[in-house]
Amino acid sequence: MSEQAEEDPVMYAQANRRDRSSGRPEQTHDPFLLIGQWVLLQQERPPTHGILVRAALLRVGTNGGQIWEWALRTPFGLRTGTGRLEAVPLTYEHRTQVRRARRELSARLAECTEARDPEAVAARHDLELLDIQTALHP
């Protein structure tokens, strides 16, 4: 662990969180580093997938909880929110969400009548990004 994390109690607590079911260290991800990637928002019910396009830390509570303002580009449009941001990169491990995202993007492409339609271009770009990301993170 870095010296900075040892000096900062909030960073230390975040770096040492444990998964409740297994007791193993919980994987935490810095939302700033996830911008531009396909992510799974775990705090949403049901969990939501899309490309994180914005994440701004609004404040840190006295207990170390972070309040974020975020925006996610989903296959259905832009979704925004404020609150906790429990995002993890979408990898091949999330097979169900990856398949669902591919189906949704393919359906969006099928609805476009012209190849140069901005929605078709965006859907193709998002699909390529999903394929690259899942190939790099098996």
C-alpha positions as CSV (number, residue, x, y, z in Angstrom):
1,M,0.0,0.0,0.0
2,S,1.2,3.5,-0.7
3,E,2.5,5.9,2.0
4,Q,-0.2,8.3,1.0
5,A,-2.9,5.7,1.7
6,E,-1.4,5.0,5.1
7,E,-1.4,8.7,6.0
8,D,-5.0,9.3,4.8
9,P,-7.6,7.4,6.9
10,V,-10.2,7.5,4.2
11,M,-7.9,6.1,1.5
12,Y,-6.7,3.5,4.0
13,A,-10.2,2.4,4.8
14,Q,-11.1,2.3,1.1
15,A,-8.0,0.3,0.2
16,N,-8.7,-2.2,3.0
17,R,-12.5,-2.8,2.5
18,R,-13.5,-6.4,2.5
19,D,-16.2,-8.3,0.5
20,R,-18.9,-9.1,3.0
21,S,-19.6,-12.6,1.7
22,S,-16.0,-13.9,1.3
23,G,-13.9,-11.6,3.6
24,R,-11.5,-11.1,0.7
25,P,-10.3,-7.6,-0.1
26,E,-13.0,-5.8,-2.1
27,Q,-12.0,-4.5,-5.5
28,T,-12.3,-0.8,-5.6
29,H,-12.0,1.4,-8.7
30,D,-11.3,5.1,-9.0
31,P,-14.2,6.5,-11.0
32,F,-11.9,9.1,-12.6
33,L,-9.9,6.3,-14.2
34,L,-13.1,4.6,-15.5
35,I,-14.2,7.6,-17.6
36,G,-14.5,6.5,-21.2
37,Q,-14.9,2.8,-20.3
38,W,-17.8,0.4,-20.3
39,V,-18.8,0.0,-16.6
40,L,-21.3,-1.8,-14.5
41,L,-23.0,0.5,-11.9
42,Q,-23.6,-1.8,-9.0
43,Q,-25.5,0.6,-6.9
44,E,-28.3,0.7,-9.4
45,R,-31.1,-1.8,-9.1
46,P,-31.0,-3.6,-11.4
47,P,-27.2,-3.0,-12.1
48,T,-26.8,-0.7,-15.2
49,H,-24.2,-0.9,-17.9
50,G,-22.8,1.8,-20.2
51,I,-19.9,4.1,-20.9
52,L,-19.0,6.4,-18.0
53,V,-18.7,9.8,-19.6
54,R,-18.5,12.0,-16.5
55,A,-17.6,11.5,-12.9
56,A,-17.2,14.5,-10.5
57,L,-16.6,14.1,-6.8
58,L,-19.0,16.5,-5.0
59,R,-18.0,15.8,-1.4
60,V,-16.6,13.3,1.0
61,G,-18.7,12.6,4.1
62,T,-17.4,12.5,7.7
63,N,-17.5,8.7,7.5
64,G,-15.5,8.6,4.3
65,G,-18.4,8.0,1.9
66,Q,-18.1,9.8,-1.4
67,I,-20.9,11.6,-3.2
68,W,-20.5,11.8,-7.0
69,E,-22.3,13.4,-9.9
70,W,-22.0,11.0,-12.9
71,A,-23.2,10.5,-16.4
72,L,-23.5,7.1,-18.2
73,R,-24.1,6.7,-21.9
74,T,-26.2,3.5,-22.2
75,P,-27.5,1.9,-25.4
76,F,-30.8,3.8,-24.7
77,G,-29.3,7.2,-24.1
78,L,-27.7,9.3,-21.4
79,R,-28.3,8.5,-17.8
80,T,-27.2,10.8,-15.0
81,G,-27.2,10.5,-11.2
82,T,-25.9,11.8,-8.0
83,G,-24.8,9.7,-5.0
84,R,-22.5,6.8,-4.4
85,L,-20.7,5.6,-7.5
86,E,-19.9,1.9,-7.3
87,A,-18.6,1.3,-10.8
88,V,-16.5,-1.6,-12.0
89,P,-15.1,-2.1,-15.5
90,L,-17.3,-4.4,-17.7
91,T,-15.2,-7.4,-18.4
92,Y,-15.8,-10.9,-19.9
93,E,-16.6,-11.9,-16.3
94,H,-19.8,-10.0,-16.7
95,R,-21.0,-12.2,-19.6
96,T,-24.7,-11.5,-19.1
97,Q,-24.3,-7.7,-19.2
98,V,-21.9,-7.9,-22.1
99,R,-24.3,-10.0,-24.2
100,R,-27.2,-7.7,-23.2
101,A,-25.2,-4.6,-24.2
102,R,-24.3,-6.2,-27.6
103,R,-28.0,-7.1,-28.3
104,E,-29.1,-3.6,-27.3
105,L,-26.5,-1.9,-29.5
106,S,-27.2,-4.2,-32.4
107,A,-30.9,-3.4,-32.1
108,R,-30.1,0.3,-32.1
109,L,-28.0,-0.2,-35.3
110,A,-30.8,-2.0,-37.0
111,E,-33.2,0.9,-36.3
112,C,-30.9,3.3,-38.1
113,T,-31.7,3.8,-41.8
114,E,-28.4,5.4,-42.9
115,A,-24.9,4.2,-42.2
116,R,-23.8,7.8,-41.5
117,D,-26.6,8.5,-39.1
118,P,-25.0,9.9,-36.0
119,E,-26.8,7.3,-33.8
120,A,-25.5,4.5,-36.0
121,V,-21.9,5.9,-35.8
122,A,-22.2,6.2,-32.0
123,A,-23.6,2.6,-31.7
124,R,-20.8,1.2,-33.9
125,H,-18.2,3.0,-31.8
126,D,-19.7,1.8,-28.5
127,L,-19.9,-1.7,-29.8
128,E,-16.2,-1.6,-30.9
129,L,-15.2,-0.2,-27.6
130,L,-17.1,-3.0,-25.8
131,D,-15.4,-5.7,-27.9
132,I,-11.9,-4.1,-27.3
133,Q,-12.5,-3.8,-23.6
134,T,-13.7,-7.3,-23.1
135,A,-10.8,-8.7,-25.2
136,L,-8.3,-6.8,-23.1
137,H,-9.8,-7.8,-19.8
138,P,-10.8,-11.5,-20.1
